[in-house]
Amino acid sequence: MRDGSLLMVELPGGRFLMGSPDSDDLARDKEKPRHEVTVSPFRIAITPVTVELYRRIMPESSAAQSEAEARWPAKGVTWFDAIEFCNRLSERAGYRPCYSQRSGQWRCDWRADGYRLPTEAEWEYACRAGTTTRYSFGDDPADLDSHAWYAGNAKDHVQPVATQRANLWGLYDMHGNVWEWCWDEYEAYSPKPARNPRGPKQSTSGRRVLRGGSFDFSPEFLRSARRFFVDPVGWFRRFGFRCVRVPPQQVD
């Protein structure tokens, strides 16, 4: 479906196992313990935000230098840039923005119908597309070549979006191309089941989570459960994002 300026897929919500099992020899401690998470229905863009759209909404940006880059994922984007983009796109579409600042802290209005970053749980749920394997297509990294842009095939550069295979829910570039910002600050997992987790309730490290791996990372980093986190001002060439939205009747 087209939602404003974005092609999006409507996901039904449901339960899934988040994180990595102890049996996975590639798993890191910060991906454990594997635990049950329930997410509510939401819409998610089928690709990362492209340079073309990013420059339309953020005209002051220098995210692209030529028309040939229009279908690249926007890169070199900070978490703060992504938040600002979501608010501007929401306003342009006539939706209520999700983000505001209070006492120097960014807050999310979870009942707003605007665009926002996915939570870490929403991102992994969307990436897995019902699977429990290392990747949305199975466990074998040798199959990455047809599903992702990564260090083994991207020639140290981002590639146009949606030029590899989509996952079972029709989402492209969930593995590789650019790391994607999530809303959450990083915190260790709890073994307890959770519903719509959104990161720490109180600000802690300030480091925000990214998911998915990128064009210059090895297969280990592209696994569905792999977590990466940096300061929100990080703007490395491998950092991008995609948007989600929850229509009013679905807000939980």
C-alpha positions in Angstrom: 0.0 0.0 0.0 1.1 3.6 -0.5 1.0 5.6 2.7 1.7 9.3 1.8 5.1 9.3 0.3 6.0 5.8 1.3 5.2 2.3 0.1 4.4 0.3 3.2 3.4 -3.1 4.3 0.8 -3.6 7.0 2.0 -6.2 9.5 -0.6 -8.0 11.7 1.3 -8.0 14.9 1.8 -11.1 17.1 4.2 -13.0 19.2 7.8 -13.9 18.3 11.0 -15.0 19.9 13.4 -12.0 20.0 17.1 -12.5 20.3 19.4 -15.4 19.7 19.4 -18.9 21.2 22.3 -20.3 23.2 22.8 -22.8 20.4 23.9 -20.2 17.9 27.7 -20.0 17.9 27.6 -16.6 16.2 25.4 -15.0 18.9 26.7 -12.3 21.2 25.7 -12.0 24.9 23.8 -8.8 24.2 21.4 -10.8 22.0 20.5 -13.0 24.9 18.4 -14.3 26.6 16.0 -15.1 23.8 12.6 -14.1 25.0 9.0 -13.9 23.9 7.8 -10.5 22.7 4.3 -9.4 21.5 4.0 -6.5 19.1 0.8 -4.7 18.0 -0.1 -4.2 14.3 1.9 -1.5 12.4 2.9 -0.4 9.0 6.5 -0.4 7.9 8.1 1.0 4.8 9.3 -1.6 2.3 12.7 0.0 1.9 14.9 2.4 3.9 14.3 6.0 3.3 15.9 6.9 -0.1 18.1 9.9 -0.9 15.4 11.2 -3.2 12.8 11.3 -0.4 15.2 12.5 2.2 16.3 15.5 0.2 12.7 16.4 -0.6 11.9 16.5 3.1 15.3 17.7 4.4 16.4 20.1 1.6 19.2 21.5 3.6 20.9 18.1 3.6 23.9 17.2 1.5 22.9 13.5 1.5 23.3 13.2 -2.3 25.5 14.8 -5.0 23.8 13.5 -8.2 20.6 12.2 -9.6 22.2 8.8 -10.0 22.0 8.5 -6.2 18.3 9.1 -5.9 17.5 5.4 -5.2 20.3 4.9 -2.8 19.3 4.6 0.9 19.9 8.0 2.6 23.2 7.5 4.6 25.3 9.5 7.0 22.1 10.2 9.0 22.1 10.7 12.7 19.4 9.5 15.0 18.3 13.2 15.5 18.2 13.7 11.7 15.9 10.6 11.5 13.6 12.0 14.2 13.4 15.4 12.5 12.6 13.7 9.2 9.8 11.7 10.7 8.2 14.8 12.2 8.5 16.8 8.9 7.1 14.0 6.8 4.2 13.6 9.3 3.3 17.2 9.0 3.5 17.2 5.3 1.1 14.2 5.1 -1.3 15.8 7.6 -0.6 13.4 10.4 0.2 14.2 14.1 4.0 14.1 14.7 5.1 11.5 17.2 8.2 13.3 18.5 8.7 16.3 20.9 11.2 17.5 23.3 10.8 18.2 27.0 13.6 19.2 29.3 16.1 18.4 26.6 14.8 14.8 26.2 13.1 13.5 23.1 9.7 11.8 23.8 7.5 9.7 21.6 3.7 10.1 21.6 2.7 6.5 20.9 -0.9 7.5 20.2 0.1 9.9 17.4 -0.6 8.7 13.9 2.5 10.1 12.3 5.7 8.5 11.0 8.3 7.3 13.5 11.3 5.0 13.8 10.5 1.4 14.6 11.1 0.1 18.1 13.8 -2.5 18.2 11.2 -5.2 18.8 9.1 -4.0 15.8 12.3 -4.0 13.6 13.3 -7.6 14.5 9.7 -8.8 14.1 9.5 -7.3 10.6 12.9 -8.6 9.7 12.2 -12.1 10.8 8.9 -12.3 8.9 7.8 -15.3 10.9 11.2 -17.1 10.9 13.4 -18.2 13.8 16.6 -18.7 11.8 19.7 -16.5 11.7 18.4 -14.6 8.7 14.9 -14.2 7.3 15.9 -16.7 4.5 17.6 -19.4 6.7 20.8 -20.0 8.6 23.4 -20.2 5.8 25.4 -17.0 5.2 26.3 -18.3 1.7 22.7 -17.3 0.7 23.3 -13.6 1.5 24.4 -12.8 -2.0 20.9 -12.8 -3.4 19.3 -11.2 -0.3 21.6 -8.5 0.9 24.3 -6.0 0.1 27.2 -6.6 2.5 31.0 -6.8 2.5 31.0 -9.8 0.3 29.3 -8.2 -2.7 28.7 -4.5 -2.3 32.2 -3.3 -3.3 32.4 -1.1 -0.2 29.4 1.1 -1.2 25.7 1.4 -0.7 23.5 0.0 -3.5 20.1 1.1 -4.8 17.2 -0.1 -2.6 15.0 -3.1 -3.5 17.6 -4.7 -5.8 17.9 -7.9 -3.8 15.2 -10.3 -2.7 12.6 -9.2 -0.3 11.8 -11.2 2.9 8.5 -13.2 3.2 6.6 -10.0 4.1 7.8 -8.0 1.1 10.4 -5.9 2.9 13.7 -5.2 1.2 17.2 -4.4 2.6 16.4 -5.6 6.1 19.7 -7.3 5.9 22.6 -5.1 4.8 22.9 -1.9 2.7 22.7 0.5 5.7 22.3 0.0 9.4 18.9 1.3 10.4 18.2 3.4 13.4 15.5 2.3 16.0 13.8 4.4 18.6 15.2 2.5 21.6 18.1 3.3 23.8 20.2 0.2 24.4 19.5 -2.0 27.4 20.2 -5.6 28.2 17.4 -8.0 27.6 15.2 -9.4 30.3 14.1 -13.1 30.1 10.5 -12.1 30.9 7.9 -12.0 28.2 7.2 -8.4 27.0 4.5 -6.5 25.1 5.5 -3.6 22.8 8.9 -3.0 24.6 10.3 0.5 23.8 13.6 0.5 25.6 14.5 1.9 29.0 11.8 4.0 30.7 14.4 6.4 32.0 17.3 7.7 30.0 20.5 5.7 30.7 23.4 5.5 28.3 21.8 7.6 25.6 23.1 5.1 23.0 20.5 4.3 20.4 20.1 0.9 18.7 20.8 0.2 15.0 19.8 -3.0 13.3 20.5 -4.9 10.1 24.1 -4.6 9.2 25.5 -2.7 6.2 27.3 -2.8 2.9 30.7 -3.0 4.5 30.0 -5.5 7.3 30.5 -9.3 7.4 27.6 -11.8 7.5 27.7 -12.2 11.3 26.5 -8.6 11.6 23.5 -9.0 9.3 21.8 -11.6 11.4 18.2 -10.8 12.4 19.1 -10.7 16.1 22.3 -8.7 15.8 22.3 -5.5 17.9 24.5 -2.4 17.4 24.4 0.8 19.3 26.1 4.2 19.2 25.5 7.8 20.4 22.6 9.4 18.6 24.9 12.0 17.0 26.7 9.2 15.1 26.5 10.0 11.3 28.7 7.4 9.7 28.2 6.7 6.0 26.6 3.3 6.9 23.7 4.7 9.0 20.2 5.1 7.5 16.7 4.3 8.6 13.1 3.3 7.6 9.8 4.6 8.9 6.8 2.9 10.5 3.3 4.3 11.2 0.3 3.2 13.2 -3.1 4.4 12.0 -5.3 5.8 14.8 -7.6 2.8 15.1 -4.6 0.5 15.7 -2.8 2.5 18.3 -2.2 0.5 21.5 
